[in-house]
Amino acid sequence: MTRVEIALIGNTEQDPALFERIRSLFSEQTLVLQRDSERIDQGAVLLPQRADTVYIWIRVAERNARVYLALAEEGGPARYLFREVALDAGVDEVGGETLAEIAHSSAQALWLRQLQTPRQALVEALEREVAAPQAAPLSVAATPAPPLAVHESRDSLAAAATRRDGPGASSIRLGLGASEALHASGAEGWLHEPGGFLAFEFRARLSLRLAVRYLVATDFDLPPVRVRLSGPSSEVRGGWLSNDSGRMRLRLEAGLGLFWGHAQASIAAEEPKAHALAAQDFARVYALAAGSLEWPLGPAWLAAGADLRVPLRATAYEVGGQSGASVSPTLCPGGTLELGIGFDPVR
């Protein structure tokens, strides 16, 4: 999130520091601006202008606050979030802190796609806003203010409305999925590896991915024998994700992998001096670089990518009675298809 615009409407003057309270919760990298507005403009809410900006309107009347948020999407429909909060003591210092927390956590949740309100539900809320009579200013009571009570709908910010501990605080999103990988590996042929993965996304821009796969048994010739190769592999990848969009995003990754190979040889030619080695296990460490495109499918996604494996240790295949050996390649290009689903952990 790079930019936030806030409009304070109604009886927010009870807490003159409300805007500063909200601004202090965002990181220093986020530009937070205040806009002058005397009413909720339905057109401005439904048609936000800038894709890099979260727009917030806070309207206070009586002991009730309504918070509207809107975010434009590049190449897709805008996203919205609506919150309604009851403030028994009005916008005093405690009420101001509460509104600031809700404004900040709502902006984070909308930006990170953790929560949103359907457009029709937002339109209905705006229509009630127009139909409601103008509220009279709150009177200042001489008696001490009663304890603050905050009431929100059941889909409120259970996951996102936690207090920010500092500018470095971040949200984490988890993902699970299945993948199909295919790589060229010299004399070993094409290696086909289905598997699964667990992914962690940090603030929707950085990722950590753990994958486990198994090589579908493949045969290749090493005269006078035929070798059958199989075995599991695992990978760890760190990555960068492009900004969220309604259609597609780019993921770039680098990491390390380990292939536990099992090679089983069998006689493929009748030569008296030739004989095959017994079954042999080996470990092959490789570095990798990858680029993928993700297409969102609701909470799930479909991705296609290309990657390059660079073995850090070569594998040599030698047949007794024969001169020379076959060595695994130094570069293994390939591609991956994956289907995943994301969800937010309970905080």
VOZA-195091 format. One line per 5 residues: number of its first residue (from 1); their letters; for each residue x, y negated, z of C-alpha. Coordinates in nm, 3 decimals. Each point is the difference from the previous one (the first is absolute). Example, Ala and Ser with C-alpha at 12.3 -4.5 7.8 and 13.67 -1.06 7.14 Angstrom:
BEGIN
1 = AS = 1.230,0.450,0.780 | 0.137,-0.344,-0.066
This chain:
BEGIN
1 = MTRVE = 0.000,0.000,0.000 | 0.159,-0.326,-0.113 | -0.273,-0.264,0.045 | -0.307,-0.056,0.222 | -0.255,-0.283,-0.019
6 = IALIG = -0.231,-0.060,0.297 | -0.317,-0.211,0.024 | -0.138,-0.075,0.350 | -0.369,-0.092,0.000 | -0.251,-0.087,0.272
11 = NTEQD = 0.081,-0.017,0.370 | 0.365,0.097,-0.029 | 0.105,-0.339,0.143 | -0.045,0.149,0.347 | 0.343,0.153,-0.052
16 = PALFE = 0.215,-0.260,-0.184 | 0.289,0.248,-0.005 | -0.198,0.272,-0.182 | 0.178,-0.043,-0.333 | 0.343,0.005,0.168
21 = RIRSL = -0.099,0.314,0.192 | -0.084,0.173,-0.328 | 0.311,-0.123,-0.181 | 0.229,0.120,0.280 | -0.111,0.362,-0.052
26 = FSEQT = 0.122,0.017,-0.361 | 0.362,0.056,-0.091 | 0.227,-0.288,-0.099 | -0.005,0.127,-0.359 | -0.377,-0.064,-0.026
31 = LVLQR = -0.112,-0.354,-0.090 | -0.309,-0.086,0.207 | -0.203,-0.307,-0.103 | -0.314,-0.167,0.135 | -0.271,-0.120,-0.238
36 = DSERI = -0.263,-0.265,0.075 | -0.352,0.135,-0.039 | -0.333,-0.095,0.154 | -0.194,0.308,-0.107 | 0.033,0.353,-0.139
41 = DQGAV = 0.024,-0.024,-0.377 | -0.145,0.322,-0.144 | 0.172,-0.048,-0.335 | 0.341,-0.046,0.162 | -0.049,0.314,0.212
46 = LLPQR = -0.119,0.219,-0.285 | 0.255,-0.131,-0.254 | 0.337,-0.046,0.174 | 0.253,-0.168,-0.227 | 0.354,0.125,0.077
51 = ADTVY = 0.100,0.368,0.009 | 0.282,-0.068,0.249 | -0.226,-0.169,0.256 | -0.235,0.128,0.269 | -0.281,-0.255,0.049
56 = IWIRV = -0.159,-0.022,0.345 | -0.312,-0.191,0.109 | -0.086,-0.016,0.373 | -0.338,-0.148,0.085 | -0.104,-0.042,0.367
61 = AERNA = -0.354,-0.086,0.109 | -0.150,0.043,0.346 | 0.194,0.292,0.149 | 0.042,0.188,-0.323 | 0.288,0.003,-0.247
66 = RVYLA = -0.006,0.124,-0.358 | 0.325,0.076,-0.182 | 0.006,0.038,-0.380 | 0.309,0.115,-0.190 | 0.059,0.027,-0.375
71 = LAEEG = 0.293,0.115,-0.214 | 0.021,-0.016,-0.382 | 0.134,0.303,-0.188 | 0.214,-0.011,-0.313 | -0.200,0.183,-0.268
76 = GPARY = -0.274,0.113,0.239 | -0.292,-0.120,0.214 | 0.064,-0.207,0.313 | -0.003,0.165,0.342 | -0.182,-0.135,0.307
81 = LFREV = -0.026,0.046,0.375 | -0.268,-0.137,0.235 | 0.010,-0.004,0.380 | -0.258,-0.134,0.248 | 0.101,-0.058,0.361
86 = ALDAG = -0.202,-0.101,0.306 | 0.186,-0.244,0.228 | -0.178,-0.033,0.335 | 0.225,-0.286,0.109 | 0.021,-0.173,-0.338
91 = VDEVG = 0.332,-0.101,-0.150 | 0.190,-0.064,0.320 | 0.365,0.104,0.034 | -0.088,0.369,0.032 | -0.253,-0.017,-0.283
96 = GETLA = 0.255,-0.176,-0.220 | 0.253,0.275,0.065 | -0.262,0.259,-0.091 | -0.090,-0.174,-0.326 | 0.368,-0.036,-0.088
101 = EIAHS = 0.058,0.372,0.057 | -0.302,0.094,-0.212 | 0.097,-0.238,-0.282 | 0.358,0.135,-0.010 | -0.085,0.371,0.026
106 = SAQAL = -0.282,-0.037,-0.255 | 0.238,-0.165,-0.248 | 0.252,0.282,0.051 | -0.269,0.266,-0.045 | -0.135,-0.159,-0.320
111 = WLRQL = 0.347,-0.051,-0.150 | 0.107,0.359,0.078 | -0.333,0.147,-0.122 | -0.076,0.139,0.344 | -0.349,-0.155,0.022
116 = QTPRQ = -0.236,-0.186,-0.228 | -0.367,-0.098,-0.020 | -0.208,0.086,-0.309 | -0.081,-0.302,-0.215 | -0.376,0.044,0.043
121 = ALVEA = 0.034,0.006,0.379 | 0.204,-0.321,-0.016 | -0.261,-0.166,-0.224 | -0.271,0.089,0.251 | 0.209,-0.148,0.283
126 = LEREV = 0.049,-0.321,-0.201 | -0.374,-0.022,-0.068 | -0.070,0.024,0.372 | 0.257,-0.275,0.047 | -0.196,-0.231,-0.231
131 = AAPQA = -0.334,0.091,0.153 | 0.115,-0.056,0.359 | -0.077,-0.346,0.144 | 0.292,-0.230,0.076 | 0.115,0.078,0.351
136 = APLSV = 0.022,-0.272,0.260 | 0.340,-0.069,0.160 | 0.080,0.198,0.311 | -0.053,-0.183,0.324 | 0.280,-0.001,0.253
141 = AATPA = -0.118,0.180,0.311 | 0.116,-0.111,0.340 | 0.002,0.355,0.132 | 0.290,0.233,-0.071 | -0.027,0.185,-0.329
146 = PPLAV = -0.115,0.361,0.029 | 0.234,0.279,-0.112 | 0.047,0.031,-0.374 | -0.197,0.273,-0.176 | 0.086,0.097,-0.355
151 = HESRD = -0.241,0.214,-0.201 | 0.077,0.133,-0.345 | -0.160,0.247,-0.235 | 0.104,0.367,0.009 | 0.228,-0.043,-0.301
156 = SLAAA = 0.196,-0.275,0.174 | 0.374,-0.017,0.032 | 0.061,0.307,0.212 | 0.322,0.066,-0.185 | 0.107,-0.348,-0.103
161 = ATRRD = -0.104,-0.235,0.282 | 0.295,0.064,0.229 | 0.203,-0.293,0.131 | 0.307,-0.087,-0.204 | 0.312,0.059,0.205
166 = GPGAS = 0.215,-0.222,-0.221 | 0.080,-0.090,-0.358 | 0.154,0.342,-0.062 | -0.315,0.197,0.082 | -0.123,0.215,-0.288
171 = SIRLG = -0.284,0.229,-0.104 | 0.058,0.359,-0.106 | -0.209,0.200,-0.245 | 0.031,0.377,-0.037 | -0.042,0.205,-0.315
176 = LGASE = -0.027,0.372,-0.081 | 0.002,0.162,-0.340 | 0.108,0.264,-0.250 | 0.248,-0.037,-0.284 | 0.128,0.180,-0.310
181 = ALHAS = 0.366,-0.057,-0.096 | 0.177,0.110,-0.319 | 0.377,-0.043,-0.058 | 0.252,0.098,-0.263 | 0.296,0.186,0.149
186 = GAEGW = 0.237,0.104,-0.279 | 0.045,0.376,-0.039 | -0.248,0.054,0.284 | -0.276,-0.132,-0.226 | -0.300,-0.203,0.110
191 = LHEPG = -0.064,0.015,0.374 | -0.369,-0.015,0.094 | -0.059,-0.092,0.368 | -0.349,-0.043,0.150 | -0.019,-0.129,0.358
196 = GFLAF = -0.138,-0.252,0.245 | 0.108,-0.322,0.170 | -0.056,-0.226,0.301 | 0.039,-0.374,-0.054 | 0.027,-0.302,0.233
201 = EFRAR = -0.066,-0.354,-0.129 | 0.115,-0.304,0.197 | -0.189,-0.328,-0.062 | -0.099,0.145,-0.340 | 0.344,-0.084,-0.145
206 = LSLRL = 0.250,0.258,0.136 | -0.039,0.377,0.007 | 0.159,0.313,0.143 | -0.088,0.332,-0.159 | 0.070,0.360,0.104
211 = AVRYL = -0.062,0.276,-0.258 | 0.017,0.379,-0.003 | -0.012,0.202,-0.325 | 0.057,0.353,-0.124 | 0.162,0.090,-0.330
216 = VATDF = -0.217,0.227,-0.213 | 0.230,0.291,-0.091 | 0.179,-0.065,-0.329 | 0.231,0.224,-0.207 | 0.307,-0.099,-0.200
221 = DLPPV = 0.259,0.201,-0.190 | 0.359,0.031,0.111 | 0.123,0.282,-0.233 | 0.011,0.281,0.066 | -0.247,-0.064,0.284
226 = RVRLS = -0.326,-0.186,0.055 | -0.030,-0.211,0.314 | -0.325,-0.071,0.181 | 0.008,-0.325,0.203 | -0.244,-0.102,0.273
231 = GPSSE = -0.006,-0.170,0.339 | -0.138,-0.291,0.207 | 0.116,-0.361,0.003 | -0.058,-0.307,0.217 | 0.046,-0.373,-0.055
236 = VRGGW = 0.002,-0.326,0.192 | -0.056,-0.324,-0.192 | -0.003,-0.367,0.089 | -0.190,-0.232,-0.230 | -0.134,-0.342,-0.091
241 = LSNDS = -0.359,-0.063,-0.112 | -0.125,-0.286,-0.212 | -0.280,-0.220,0.130 | -0.346,0.156,0.034 | -0.224,-0.028,-0.304
246 = GRMRL = -0.338,0.138,-0.090 | 0.138,0.213,-0.283 | 0.363,0.101,0.023 | 0.324,-0.050,0.194 | 0.366,0.086,-0.051
251 = RLEAG = 0.207,0.213,0.240 | 0.381,0.020,-0.012 | 0.182,0.258,0.214 | 0.341,0.143,0.083 | 0.088,0.291,0.224
256 = LGLFW = 0.161,0.337,0.062 | -0.117,0.356,-0.056 | 0.109,0.354,0.082 | -0.075,0.309,-0.211 | 0.037,0.342,0.164
261 = GHAQA = 0.051,0.216,-0.309 | -0.035,0.379,-0.027 | 0.164,0.155,-0.308 | -0.075,0.364,-0.093 | 0.186,0.151,-0.299
266 = SIAAE = -0.097,0.300,-0.210 | 0.179,0.178,-0.289 | -0.114,-0.141,-0.334 | 0.253,0.172,-0.233 | 0.167,0.338,-0.021
271 = EPKAH = 0.372,-0.064,0.050 | 0.200,0.249,0.210 | 0.224,-0.263,0.161 | -0.276,-0.240,0.087 | -0.184,0.006,0.327
276 = ALAAQ = -0.205,-0.261,0.183 | 0.063,-0.158,0.334 | -0.237,0.084,0.282 | -0.274,-0.246,0.093 | 0.153,-0.319,0.131
281 = DFARV = -0.131,-0.300,0.197 | 0.143,-0.351,-0.024 | -0.077,-0.359,0.105 | 0.011,-0.288,-0.248 | -0.009,-0.358,0.128
286 = YALAA = -0.105,-0.273,-0.244 | -0.059,-0.374,-0.007 | -0.299,-0.139,-0.188 | -0.152,-0.318,-0.139 | -0.363,-0.026,-0.109
291 = GSLEW = -0.259,-0.239,-0.136 | -0.378,0.060,0.007 | -0.327,-0.170,-0.089 | -0.297,0.043,0.236 | -0.365,-0.029,-0.097
296 = PLGPA = -0.239,-0.044,0.297 | -0.306,0.226,0.026 | -0.175,-0.143,0.306 | 0.200,0.117,0.304 | 0.193,0.240,-0.228
301 = WLAAG = 0.244,-0.058,-0.284 | 0.139,0.171,-0.309 | 0.366,-0.060,-0.091 | 0.234,0.089,-0.286 | 0.373,-0.058,0.012
306 = ADLRV = 0.343,0.074,-0.138 | 0.306,0.083,0.210 | 0.361,0.101,-0.029 | 0.177,0.251,0.224 | 0.379,-0.011,0.039
311 = PLRAT = 0.135,0.318,0.166 | 0.273,-0.078,0.252 | 0.117,0.361,-0.011 | 0.007,0.210,-0.318 | -0.111,0.365,-0.008
316 = AYEVG = 0.223,0.244,-0.193 | -0.134,0.332,-0.130 | 0.269,0.264,-0.064 | -0.047,0.350,-0.135 | 0.250,0.266,0.095
321 = GQSGA = 0.202,0.129,-0.292 | -0.063,-0.315,-0.205 | 0.217,-0.306,-0.043 | -0.134,-0.351,0.061 | -0.298,-0.113,0.207
326 = SVSPT = -0.319,-0.196,-0.049 | -0.023,-0.316,0.210 | -0.313,-0.195,0.093 | -0.033,-0.339,-0.177 | 0.108,-0.334,0.147
331 = LCPGG = -0.328,-0.176,-0.090 | -0.353,0.139,0.022 | -0.266,-0.232,-0.148 | -0.365,0.075,0.057 | -0.343,-0.125,0.092
336 = TLELG = -0.269,0.036,0.266 | -0.380,-0.010,0.022 | -0.163,-0.046,0.339 | -0.340,-0.040,0.161 | -0.016,-0.149,0.349
341 = IGFDP = -0.239,-0.145,0.252 | 0.079,-0.273,0.254 | -0.142,-0.074,0.343 | 0.073,-0.226,0.295 | 0.124,0.157,0.326
346 = VR = -0.182,-0.086,0.321 | 0.199,-0.262,0.190
